[in-house]
């Protein structure tokens, strides 16, 4: 599912116009991103936990040339599904 399909489903389920659903979805995504930037973690009950993790610099390899390259430190987002989501997906 992509963002457009999600907006359509929200509009249909909420019996609202697509424009209002689009604003709601985009606002929710923007707030999740902002929370991850400022707090580094967000918990959504029934869905799971998003967490920012710092990565260390490491040595990688250019697949084309085989040459060693230095990969800079960075950040990545991890997602841990809630127990309820895990149970739902198993059944």
N, C-alpha and C positions, 0 to 999 in steps of 0.2 A: 504494500500500500504506500502511496506517496501522499504528499501534503494535500493535493487537490482532492484526492479520494477521501482523506480524513475529514476535510472540510465538508464535503458532500454528506458523509455519514453523520457528522455532528449536526448539520442543518436538518437532516431528515429526522434524526432521533429527537432533537430538541424542538422540532416543528418551528424553526426560525429560518430567516432568509440566509442564503449562502454568504452574503456580504457580512452579516453579523457573526456567523459561524467562523468565517475567515479571520475576522478581527480577534475573536476569542482564541482561536488556535494559535495565531501569530503572537498574541499577547502572552499566552501560556508558554510558548517556546522561548520567547524573549526573557520572561521571568526566570525560567529554568537556567538559561545561559547566564543571566546576571547573578543568580544565586551561586552558580558554580564558580564564577569569577571572583565573587566577594567572599563566599563562605567555604567553597571547596567541596560542598556536599549538599545534597537535597534528597529527602526521603518522601516518597509518594506512597501512602498506604494502599495496599492492594496491588501495587505495581512493582516497586522495588526502590533501590538506592542508587543514585548517581554519585560518583566520587571522583575528584581530580587527584591524579597521582603523578608525582614528579618522576621523571626518568633520568638516569645517570648518563653521562656521555659514554660512548662506546665505539669500538672499532668495527666497521662493517666492510663489506666487499662489493665493489662495483661488478655486477653480474656480467657486464659486457666485456670488460677488460681483465677482470680478476684482481684489479689493483685495490689495495687496502685504502679505506677512507675513514676519516673521523666523523662520527655522527654526534652532533651537539646534544646537550641535555635539553629536555623539553617537558611537556606535560601531556597527559592523555586522560581521557574520561573512561572510567570503569563503570559497569552496570551490574548490580547484583539483584536478581529477581527476588521478589517476596516469596514466602512459603506458599501463600495462596495462589500466586501465579504459577509456581512450579507444579502444584497439585492440579490446577486447571489444565495445564499443557500436557500432563501425563495421561489424563483420562480421555 
